[in-house]
Amino acid sequence: MKRQHLPRNTRLRGNTYYGYIRIPQDVKAILGKSVIERSLKTNDPLEAKRRAAAFSAEVWETIAVARKVSKEEESDFLIKLRNEFKANQNQIKQLERKGYVDQAEAVEHAAIESIVEDQFPERYNRQPDLEEWAIISGKKKPFKLLVDEFLRYQEPTVKASTYDARVKQYKNLTEAFPITDDITKPALRDWLFDKSWTARTKKNYLRLVIQVLKFHDIPYQKLESIDIRPAKDEEEQSSRAFNIKRINPYEKDESVVSFRSSELKAYFDFVDDELLYDASLIALHTGLRPEECATILCQNVNLNDSCFSIVGGKTDNATRTQPIHSKIKPIFEKRFRATGLLFEELSHLSSKFRQPITKKFSQAKKSAGLPLHKITFVSFRKTFRTALDYARVDLYMCDELMGHAHKNLGLRVYSQADRLEFKREAIAKLDFKI
């Protein structure tokens, strides 16, 4: 005999359908039952399905109210214990400052014993678990608590098989990151790279973490830029750990990204246009904006001191003196003339000096197989800044080289040190291996 398919959240008794929902564990004590069952007063499957939907909505609304009451009561009690524990901690610190170490230990022991052995068991007939103790003692909220709340919210909205799979995935995450503050960009990236999962599985884990943090209004934007693609070879893997990462920690806008070492090599191996090649190499080793690179004047170049000046840039701070890296000095020597633009090919343009360079770059990156939307000519500037960061160049020196405003008043107004020499030392640390 073929088994009859029942509508969701229903049972059949005789010829009558009944609504049937199991009560979640966390609200059983409040509602005083483990199952809610009610006759739907029909023997028609279609009508039973319609009535079961209304029954289910009513029951889950009751469960939501019970959870809110339970959460508020528990939250109030835990906050009360936390304030008490915090007051004891202040007393302990005062005793330690005065040198009464033994008395401080006695007070701390008594405070813990009062909460763990007396107050908490008196209310719940058990001792607090690790998660509850983390709240009472003022530690950061365990990641497992965030996950459990998120899963309770998702349980009624997803398929049972999907829900079970997510529970297993979140179990792996909570074991790796017990405390929410442990989930940093480097830690999560390293944890994913250590796993022998496929790129798709790693991406799913990353998405799950972001969903939980987003649900609890915890900042998650930095995690979105984690690159979980597998490295093609050892060279690319090592380059990710050094200075050509596809991230820029100082930029919130990730619409334009920096180069990878393999992408840089592929690009410079492919480009055969002399103007584009020279402009790209200068931008990579100086961090110039496209318009700054296109408008370098020969009269502002000093080959003897290996430096050049930028005048009339995008902002007031863009006017600066930049050292010439040994990699690009031959380009300056080859193109140097008495007057006029360093890139003589652009002399006939009255405005928009950057346009020929950026147009040539767009054609070249497409032919070289680079990402069409994420990589632009500005990516050379981002790669330059990222390389400075990984070379541990001073933050204020990075701002000077990039043409950004100083946050330090002492350096900006009072320092008379020879900043050009410091710039030379910083630039000399860069090696893009191309």
Secondary structure by P-SEA (a helix, b strand, c coil): cbbbbbcccccccccbbbbbbbbcccccccccccbbbbbcccccaaaaaaaaaaaaaaaaaaaaaaaaaaaaaaaaaaaaaaaaaaaaaaaaaaaaaacaaaaaaaaaaaaaaaaacccccccccccccaaaaaaaacccccaaaaaaaaaaaacccccaaaaaaaaaaaaaaaaaccccccccaaaaaaaaaaccccaaaaaaaaaaaaaaaaaacccccccccccccccccaaaaaaaaccccccccccccccbbbbcaaaaaaaaaccccaaaaaaaaaaaaccccaaaaaccccccccccccccccccccccccbbbbbbcccaaaaaaaaccccccccccccccccccaaaaaaaaaaaaaaacccccccccaaaaaaaaaaaaaacccaaaaaaaacccccccccccccccaaaaaaaaaaaaccccc
